[in-house]
Amino acid sequence: MNRHSGVVRIVTLLVIVCVLALPLGACGKKASPEPPPGKQTEFPRHYPRR
């Protein structure tokens, strides 16, 4: 194995890792959770005591 093929292998690995990691950045809600317009919030709820 020469030096060039080692560099190509490392660059390929980094590209694969980035391609697999990028979709994880889109997961989750970014804004503060607000109820839809016109709907009352149900929280905080009062739970019955035992």
C-alpha distance matrix in Angstrom:
0.0 3.8 6.8 8.3 6.6 7.2 10.6 11.3 10.9 13.2 15.6 15.9 16.7 19.2 20.9 21.3 22.8 25.1 26.3 27.1 28.9 31.0 33.5 34.4 35.8 38.4 39.8 43.2 46.3 46.2 49.9 52.6 53.9 57.2 59.4 59.9 62.8 66.1 64.9 66.1 63.7 64.2 62.8 63.6 65.2 67.8 67.2 70.1 70.6 71.1
3.8 0.0 3.8 5.6 5.8 6.7 9.1 10.4 11.2 13.0 14.9 15.9 17.2 19.1 20.7 21.8 23.3 25.1 26.5 27.8 29.3 31.0 33.8 34.8 35.9 38.6 40.2 43.5 46.5 46.1 49.8 52.5 54.1 57.3 59.6 60.1 62.9 66.3 65.3 66.5 64.1 64.8 63.4 64.2 66.0 68.7 68.2 71.2 71.9 72.5
6.8 3.8 0.0 3.8 5.6 5.2 6.4 8.8 10.0 10.9 12.6 14.4 15.6 16.9 18.7 20.3 21.4 22.9 24.7 26.2 27.2 28.9 31.9 32.8 33.6 36.4 38.2 41.4 44.2 43.6 47.2 49.9 51.7 54.9 57.4 57.9 60.6 64.1 63.2 64.3 61.9 62.7 61.2 62.0 63.9 66.6 66.3 69.4 70.1 70.9
8.3 5.6 3.8 0.0 3.8 5.4 5.3 6.3 8.7 10.1 10.7 12.3 14.3 15.6 16.7 18.5 20.2 21.3 22.7 24.6 25.9 27.2 30.2 31.4 32.1 34.7 36.7 40.1 42.7 42.1 45.7 48.7 50.4 53.5 55.9 56.1 58.8 62.3 61.5 62.8 60.6 61.6 60.2 61.2 63.1 66.0 65.8 69.0 69.8 70.7
6.6 5.8 5.6 3.8 0.0 3.8 5.5 5.0 6.1 8.7 9.9 10.4 12.2 14.3 15.3 16.4 18.4 20.0 21.0 22.6 24.3 25.9 28.6 29.8 30.9 33.4 35.1 38.6 41.5 41.2 44.9 47.8 49.2 52.4 54.6 54.8 57.6 61.0 60.1 61.4 59.2 60.0 58.7 59.7 61.5 64.3 63.9 67.0 67.9 68.7
7.2 6.7 5.2 5.4 3.8 0.0 3.8 5.4 5.1 6.3 8.7 9.9 10.6 12.5 14.4 15.5 16.6 18.5 20.1 21.3 22.6 24.5 27.3 28.2 29.2 32.0 33.6 36.9 39.8 39.4 43.1 45.9 47.4 50.7 53.0 53.5 56.3 59.8 58.7 59.8 57.4 58.1 56.6 57.5 59.3 62.0 61.6 64.7 65.4 66.1
10.6 9.1 6.4 5.3 5.5 3.8 0.0 3.8 5.4 5.1 6.2 8.5 9.8 10.6 12.3 14.3 15.4 16.6 18.4 20.1 21.1 22.5 25.6 26.6 27.3 30.0 31.9 35.2 37.9 37.2 40.9 43.7 45.4 48.6 51.1 51.5 54.2 57.7 56.8 58.0 55.7 56.6 55.1 56.0 58.0 60.9 60.7 63.9 64.7 65.6
11.3 10.4 8.8 6.3 5.0 5.4 3.8 0.0 3.8 5.5 5.2 6.0 8.5 9.9 10.6 12.3 14.2 15.4 16.5 18.4 19.9 21.2 24.0 25.4 26.3 28.7 30.7 34.1 36.8 36.4 40.1 43.1 44.6 47.7 49.9 50.1 52.8 56.3 55.5 56.8 54.7 55.6 54.4 55.5 57.4 60.3 60.1 63.3 64.3 65.3
10.9 11.2 10.0 8.7 6.1 5.1 5.4 3.8 0.0 3.8 5.6 5.1 6.2 8.7 10.0 10.6 12.4 14.4 15.4 16.6 18.3 20.2 22.8 23.9 25.2 27.7 29.2 32.7 35.6 35.5 39.3 42.1 43.4 46.6 48.7 49.1 52.0 55.4 54.3 55.5 53.3 54.0 52.7 53.7 55.4 58.2 57.9 61.0 61.8 62.6
13.2 13.0 10.9 10.1 8.7 6.3 5.1 5.5 3.8 0.0 3.8 5.4 5.1 6.2 8.7 9.9 10.6 12.4 14.3 15.5 16.4 18.3 21.3 22.0 23.0 25.8 27.4 30.6 33.5 33.2 36.9 39.6 41.1 44.4 46.7 47.3 50.1 53.5 52.5 53.5 51.2 51.9 50.5 51.4 53.2 56.0 55.7 58.9 59.7 60.6
15.6 14.9 12.6 10.7 9.9 8.7 6.2 5.2 5.6 3.8 0.0 3.8 5.4 5.1 6.2 8.7 9.9 10.6 12.3 14.3 15.3 16.5 19.6 20.8 21.4 24.0 26.0 29.3 32.0 31.5 35.1 38.0 39.7 42.8 45.1 45.5 48.1 51.6 50.8 52.1 49.9 50.9 49.6 50.6 52.6 55.5 55.5 58.8 59.8 60.9
15.9 15.9 14.4 12.3 10.4 9.9 8.5 6.0 5.1 5.4 3.8 0.0 3.8 5.5 5.2 6.2 8.7 10.0 10.6 12.4 14.3 15.6 18.2 19.7 20.8 23.1 24.9 28.4 31.3 31.2 34.9 37.8 39.1 42.2 44.3 44.5 47.3 50.7 49.7 51.1 49.0 49.9 48.8 50.0 51.7 54.7 54.5 57.7 58.8 59.8
16.7 17.2 15.6 14.3 12.2 10.6 9.8 8.5 6.2 5.1 5.4 3.8 0.0 3.8 5.5 5.2 6.2 8.7 10.0 10.7 12.2 14.4 16.9 17.7 19.2 21.7 23.1 26.5 29.6 29.6 33.4 36.1 37.3 40.6 42.7 43.2 46.1 49.4 48.3 49.4 47.1 47.8 46.5 47.6 49.3 52.1 51.8 54.9 55.9 56.8
19.2 19.1 16.9 15.6 14.3 12.5 10.6 9.9 8.7 6.2 5.1 5.5 3.8 0.0 3.8 5.4 5.1 6.2 8.6 9.9 10.4 12.1 15.2 16.0 16.8 19.6 21.3 24.6 27.4 27.0 30.7 33.5 35.0 38.2 40.6 41.1 43.9 47.3 46.3 47.4 45.1 46.0 44.6 45.6 47.6 50.5 50.4 53.7 54.7 55.8
20.9 20.7 18.7 16.7 15.3 14.4 12.3 10.6 10.0 8.7 6.2 5.2 5.5 3.8 0.0 3.8 5.5 5.2 6.1 8.6 9.9 10.6 13.5 15.1 15.9 18.1 20.2 23.7 26.4 26.1 29.8 32.8 34.2 37.2 39.4 39.6 42.3 45.8 44.9 46.3 44.2 45.3 44.2 45.4 47.3 50.4 50.4 53.8 55.0 56.2
21.3 21.8 20.3 18.5 16.4 15.5 14.3 12.3 10.6 9.9 8.7 6.2 5.2 5.4 3.8 0.0 3.8 5.5 5.1 6.2 8.6 10.2 12.3 13.8 15.4 17.4 19.0 22.6 25.6 25.8 29.6 32.5 33.5 36.5 38.4 38.7 41.6 44.9 43.9 45.2 43.1 43.9 42.9 44.1 45.8 48.8 48.6 51.8 53.0 54.1
22.8 23.3 21.4 20.2 18.4 16.6 15.4 14.2 12.4 10.6 9.9 8.7 6.2 5.1 5.5 3.8 0.0 3.8 5.5 5.2 6.0 8.6 11.1 11.6 13.2 15.8 17.0 20.4 23.4 23.6 27.4 30.1 31.2 34.4 36.5 37.1 40.1 43.4 42.2 43.3 40.9 41.6 40.4 41.5 43.2 46.1 45.9 49.1 50.2 51.3
25.1 25.1 22.9 21.3 20.0 18.5 16.6 15.4 14.4 12.4 10.6 10.0 8.7 6.2 5.2 5.5 3.8 0.0 3.8 5.4 5.0 6.0 9.2 10.2 10.9 13.5 15.4 18.8 21.5 21.2 25.0 27.9 29.2 32.3 34.6 35.0 37.8 41.2 40.3 41.5 39.3 40.3 39.1 40.3 42.3 45.4 45.5 48.8 50.1 51.4
26.3 26.5 24.7 22.7 21.0 20.1 18.4 16.5 15.4 14.3 12.3 10.6 10.0 8.6 6.1 5.1 5.5 3.8 0.0 3.8 5.6 5.6 7.6 9.9 11.1 12.7 14.7 18.3 21.0 21.3 24.9 28.0 29.0 31.9 33.8 33.9 36.7 40.1 39.2 40.7 38.7 39.8 38.9 40.3 42.1 45.3 45.3 48.6 50.1 51.4
27.1 27.8 26.2 24.6 22.6 21.3 20.1 18.4 16.6 15.5 14.3 12.4 10.7 9.9 8.6 6.2 5.2 5.4 3.8 0.0 3.8 5.8 6.7 7.9 10.3 12.0 13.0 16.6 19.8 20.5 24.3 27.0 27.7 30.7 32.5 32.8 35.9 39.1 37.9 39.2 37.1 37.8 36.8 38.2 39.7 42.8 42.6 45.8 47.2 48.3
28.9 29.3 27.2 25.9 24.3 22.6 21.1 19.9 18.3 16.4 15.3 14.3 12.2 10.4 9.9 8.6 6.0 5.0 5.6 3.8 0.0 3.8 5.7 5.6 7.3 9.9 11.0 14.3 17.4 17.7 21.5 24.2 25.1 28.4 30.5 31.1 34.1 37.4 36.1 37.2 34.9 35.7 34.5 35.7 37.5 40.6 40.6 43.9 45.2 46.5
31.0 31.0 28.9 27.2 25.9 24.5 22.5 21.2 20.2 18.3 16.5 15.6 14.4 12.1 10.6 10.2 8.6 6.0 5.6 5.8 3.8 0.0 3.8 5.4 5.5 7.5 9.8 13.2 15.8 15.7 19.5 22.5 23.6 26.6 28.8 29.1 31.9 35.3 34.4 35.7 33.6 34.8 33.8 35.2 37.2 40.4 40.7 44.2 45.7 47.3
33.5 33.8 31.9 30.2 28.6 27.3 25.6 24.0 22.8 21.3 19.6 18.2 16.9 15.2 13.5 12.3 11.1 9.2 7.6 6.7 5.7 3.8 0.0 3.8 5.3 5.5 7.2 10.9 13.7 14.5 18.1 21.0 21.6 24.5 26.2 26.4 29.4 32.6 31.6 33.1 31.1 32.2 31.5 33.0 34.8 38.1 38.3 41.7 43.4 44.9
34.4 34.8 32.8 31.4 29.8 28.2 26.6 25.4 23.9 22.0 20.8 19.7 17.7 16.0 15.1 13.8 11.6 10.2 9.9 7.9 5.6 5.4 3.8 0.0 3.8 5.3 5.4 8.9 12.1 13.0 16.7 19.2 19.8 23.0 25.0 25.7 28.8 32.0 30.6 31.7 29.4 30.2 29.2 30.5 32.3 35.5 35.6 39.0 40.5 42.0
35.8 35.9 33.6 32.1 30.9 29.2 27.3 26.3 25.2 23.0 21.4 20.8 19.2 16.8 15.9 15.4 13.2 10.9 11.1 10.3 7.3 5.5 5.3 3.8 0.0 3.8 5.6 8.2 10.6 10.5 14.3 17.1 18.3 21.5 23.8 24.5 27.4 30.7 29.7 30.7 28.5 29.8 28.6 29.9 32.0 35.3 35.8 39.4 40.9 42.7
38.4 38.6 36.4 34.7 33.4 32.0 30.0 28.7 27.7 25.8 24.0 23.1 21.7 19.6 18.1 17.4 15.8 13.5 12.7 12.0 9.9 7.5 5.5 5.3 3.8 0.0 3.8 6.6 8.5 9.1 12.6 15.7 16.4 19.2 21.2 21.5 24.4 27.8 26.8 28.2 26.3 27.7 27.0 28.6 30.6 34.0 34.6 38.2 40.1 41.9
39.8 40.2 38.2 36.7 35.1 33.6 31.9 30.7 29.2 27.4 26.0 24.9 23.1 21.3 20.2 19.0 17.0 15.4 14.7 13.0 11.0 9.8 7.2 5.4 5.6 3.8 0.0 3.8 7.0 8.8 12.3 14.6 14.8 17.8 19.6 20.3 23.5 26.6 25.2 26.3 24.1 25.1 24.3 25.8 27.6 31.0 31.3 34.8 36.6 38.4
43.2 43.5 41.4 40.1 38.6 36.9 35.2 34.1 32.7 30.6 29.3 28.4 26.5 24.6 23.7 22.6 20.4 18.8 18.3 16.6 14.3 13.2 10.9 8.9 8.2 6.6 3.8 0.0 3.8 6.4 9.4 11.1 11.1 14.3 16.3 17.4 20.7 23.7 22.1 22.9 20.6 21.6 20.6 22.2 24.1 27.5 28.1 31.7 33.6 35.5
46.3 46.5 44.2 42.7 41.5 39.8 37.9 36.8 35.6 33.5 32.0 31.3 29.6 27.4 26.4 25.6 23.4 21.5 21.0 19.8 17.4 15.8 13.7 12.1 10.6 8.5 7.0 3.8 0.0 3.8 5.9 7.8 8.0 11.0 13.2 14.3 17.4 20.5 19.2 20.1 18.0 19.5 18.7 20.4 22.6 26.2 27.2 30.9 33.0 35.3
46.2 46.1 43.6 42.1 41.2 39.4 37.2 36.4 35.5 33.2 31.5 31.2 29.6 27.0 26.1 25.8 23.6 21.2 21.3 20.5 17.7 15.7 14.5 13.0 10.5 9.1 8.8 6.4 3.8 0.0 3.8 6.8 8.7 11.6 14.6 15.7 18.1 21.5 20.7 21.4 19.4 21.3 20.2 21.7 24.4 27.9 29.3 33.0 35.0 37.4
49.9 49.8 47.2 45.7 44.9 43.1 40.9 40.1 39.3 36.9 35.1 34.9 33.4 30.7 29.8 29.6 27.4 25.0 24.9 24.3 21.5 19.5 18.1 16.7 14.3 12.6 12.3 9.4 5.9 3.8 0.0 3.8 6.3 8.5 11.8 13.1 15.2 18.5 17.9 18.5 16.7 19.1 18.1 19.6 22.5 26.1 27.9 31.7 33.8 36.5
52.6 52.5 49.9 48.7 47.8 45.9 43.7 43.1 42.1 39.6 38.0 37.8 36.1 33.5 32.8 32.5 30.1 27.9 28.0 27.0 24.2 22.5 21.0 19.2 17.1 15.7 14.6 11.1 7.8 6.8 3.8 0.0 3.8 6.2 9.9 12.2 14.2 17.1 16.1 16.0 13.8 16.1 14.7 16.1 19.2 22.7 24.6 28.5 30.5 33.4
53.9 54.1 51.7 50.4 49.2 47.4 45.4 44.6 43.4 41.1 39.7 39.1 37.3 35.0 34.2 33.5 31.2 29.2 29.0 27.7 25.1 23.6 21.6 19.8 18.3 16.4 14.8 11.1 8.0 8.7 6.3 3.8 0.0 3.8 6.8 9.5 12.2 14.7 13.1 13.1 10.7 12.8 11.9 13.8 16.4 20.0 21.9 25.7 28.0 30.8
57.2 57.3 54.9 53.5 52.4 50.7 48.6 47.7 46.6 44.4 42.8 42.2 40.6 38.2 37.2 36.5 34.4 32.3 31.9 30.7 28.4 26.6 24.5 23.0 21.5 19.2 17.8 14.3 11.0 11.6 8.5 6.2 3.8 0.0 3.8 6.5 8.6 11.1 9.8 10.0 8.4 11.4 11.3 13.5 16.0 19.7 21.9 25.6 28.2 31.3
59.4 59.6 57.4 55.9 54.6 53.0 51.1 49.9 48.7 46.7 45.1 44.3 42.7 40.6 39.4 38.4 36.5 34.6 33.8 32.5 30.5 28.8 26.2 25.0 23.8 21.2 19.6 16.3 13.2 14.6 11.8 9.9 6.8 3.8 0.0 3.8 6.5 8.2 6.3 7.1 6.2 9.3 10.4 13.1 14.9 18.6 20.8 24.3 27.2 30.2
59.9 60.1 57.9 56.1 54.8 53.5 51.5 50.1 49.1 47.3 45.5 44.5 43.2 41.1 39.6 38.7 37.1 35.0 33.9 32.8 31.1 29.1 26.4 25.7 24.5 21.5 20.3 17.4 14.3 15.7 13.1 12.2 9.5 6.5 3.8 0.0 3.8 6.3 5.7 8.3 9.0 12.0 13.8 16.6 18.1 21.7 23.8 27.1 30.3 33.1
62.8 62.9 60.6 58.8 57.6 56.3 54.2 52.8 52.0 50.1 48.1 47.3 46.1 43.9 42.3 41.6 40.1 37.8 36.7 35.9 34.1 31.9 29.4 28.8 27.4 24.4 23.5 20.7 17.4 18.1 15.2 14.2 12.2 8.6 6.5 3.8 0.0 3.8 5.6 8.5 10.3 13.7 15.7 18.4 19.9 23.4 25.8 29.0 32.2 35.2
66.1 66.3 64.1 62.3 61.0 59.8 57.7 56.3 55.4 53.5 51.6 50.7 49.4 47.3 45.8 44.9 43.4 41.2 40.1 39.1 37.4 35.3 32.6 32.0 30.7 27.8 26.6 23.7 20.5 21.5 18.5 17.1 14.7 11.1 8.2 6.3 3.8 0.0 3.8 6.7 9.7 12.8 15.4 18.0 19.0 22.2 24.7 27.6 31.0 34.0
64.9 65.3 63.2 61.5 60.1 58.7 56.8 55.5 54.3 52.5 50.8 49.7 48.3 46.3 44.9 43.9 42.2 40.3 39.2 37.9 36.1 34.4 31.6 30.6 29.7 26.8 25.2 22.1 19.2 20.7 17.9 16.1 13.1 9.8 6.3 5.7 5.6 3.8 0.0 3.8 6.5 9.2 12.1 14.8 15.5 18.8 21.1 24.0 27.4 30.4
66.1 66.5 64.3 62.8 61.4 59.8 58.0 56.8 55.5 53.5 52.1 51.1 49.4 47.4 46.3 45.2 43.3 41.5 40.7 39.2 37.2 35.7 33.1 31.7 30.7 28.2 26.3 22.9 20.1 21.4 18.5 16.0 13.1 10.0 7.1 8.3 8.5 6.7 3.8 0.0 3.8 6.5 9.2 11.7 12.4 15.5 18.2 21.1 24.4 27.5
63.7 64.1 61.9 60.6 59.2 57.4 55.7 54.7 53.3 51.2 49.9 49.0 47.1 45.1 44.2 43.1 40.9 39.3 38.7 37.1 34.9 33.6 31.1 29.4 28.5 26.3 24.1 20.6 18.0 19.4 16.7 13.8 10.7 8.4 6.2 9.0 10.3 9.7 6.5 3.8 0.0 3.8 5.7 8.4 9.6 13.1 15.7 18.9 22.0 25.2
64.2 64.8 62.7 61.6 60.0 58.1 56.6 55.6 54.0 51.9 50.9 49.9 47.8 46.0 45.3 43.9 41.6 40.3 39.8 37.8 35.7 34.8 32.2 30.2 29.8 27.7 25.1 21.6 19.5 21.3 19.1 16.1 12.8 11.4 9.3 12.0 13.7 12.8 9.2 6.5 3.8 0.0 3.8 6.4 6.4 9.8 12.1 15.3 18.5 21.5
62.8 63.4 61.2 60.2 58.7 56.6 55.1 54.4 52.7 50.5 49.6 48.8 46.5 44.6 44.2 42.9 40.4 39.1 38.9 36.8 34.5 33.8 31.5 29.2 28.6 27.0 24.3 20.6 18.7 20.2 18.1 14.7 11.9 11.3 10.4 13.8 15.7 15.4 12.1 9.2 5.7 3.8 0.0 3.0 4.8 8.4 10.9 14.5 17.2 20.4
63.6 64.2 62.0 61.2 59.7 57.5 56.0 55.5 53.7 51.4 50.6 50.0 47.6 45.6 45.4 44.1 41.5 40.3 40.3 38.2 35.7 35.2 33.0 30.5 29.9 28.6 25.8 22.2 20.4 21.7 19.6 16.1 13.8 13.5 13.1 16.6 18.4 18.0 14.8 11.7 8.4 6.4 3.0 0.0 3.8 6.6 9.4 13.0 15.2 18.6
65.2 66.0 63.9 63.1 61.5 59.3 58.0 57.4 55.4 53.2 52.6 51.7 49.3 47.6 47.3 45.8 43.2 42.3 42.1 39.7 37.5 37.2 34.8 32.3 32.0 30.6 27.6 24.1 22.6 24.4 22.5 19.2 16.4 16.0 14.9 18.1 19.9 19.0 15.5 12.4 9.6 6.4 4.8 3.8 0.0 3.8 6.2 9.8 12.5 15.7
67.8 68.7 66.6 66.0 64.3 62.0 60.9 60.3 58.2 56.0 55.5 54.7 52.1 50.5 50.4 48.8 46.1 45.4 45.3 42.8 40.6 40.4 38.1 35.5 35.3 34.0 31.0 27.5 26.2 27.9 26.1 22.7 20.0 19.7 18.6 21.7 23.4 22.2 18.8 15.5 13.1 9.8 8.4 6.6 3.8 0.0 3.8 6.7 9.2 12.7
67.2 68.2 66.3 65.8 63.9 61.6 60.7 60.1 57.9 55.7 55.5 54.5 51.8 50.4 50.4 48.6 45.9 45.5 45.3 42.6 40.6 40.7 38.3 35.6 35.8 34.6 31.3 28.1 27.2 29.3 27.9 24.6 21.9 21.9 20.8 23.8 25.8 24.7 21.1 18.2 15.7 12.1 10.9 9.4 6.2 3.8 0.0 3.8 6.5 9.5
70.1 71.2 69.4 69.0 67.0 64.7 63.9 63.3 61.0 58.9 58.8 57.7 54.9 53.7 53.8 51.8 49.1 48.8 48.6 45.8 43.9 44.2 41.7 39.0 39.4 38.2 34.8 31.7 30.9 33.0 31.7 28.5 25.7 25.6 24.3 27.1 29.0 27.6 24.0 21.1 18.9 15.3 14.5 13.0 9.8 6.7 3.8 0.0 3.8 6.6
70.6 71.9 70.1 69.8 67.9 65.4 64.7 64.3 61.8 59.7 59.8 58.8 55.9 54.7 55.0 53.0 50.2 50.1 50.1 47.2 45.2 45.7 43.4 40.5 40.9 40.1 36.6 33.6 33.0 35.0 33.8 30.5 28.0 28.2 27.2 30.3 32.2 31.0 27.4 24.4 22.0 18.5 17.2 15.2 12.5 9.2 6.5 3.8 0.0 3.8
71.1 72.5 70.9 70.7 68.7 66.1 65.6 65.3 62.6 60.6 60.9 59.8 56.8 55.8 56.2 54.1 51.3 51.4 51.4 48.3 46.5 47.3 44.9 42.0 42.7 41.9 38.4 35.5 35.3 37.4 36.5 33.4 30.8 31.3 30.2 33.1 35.2 34.0 30.4 27.5 25.2 21.5 20.4 18.6 15.7 12.7 9.5 6.6 3.8 0.0
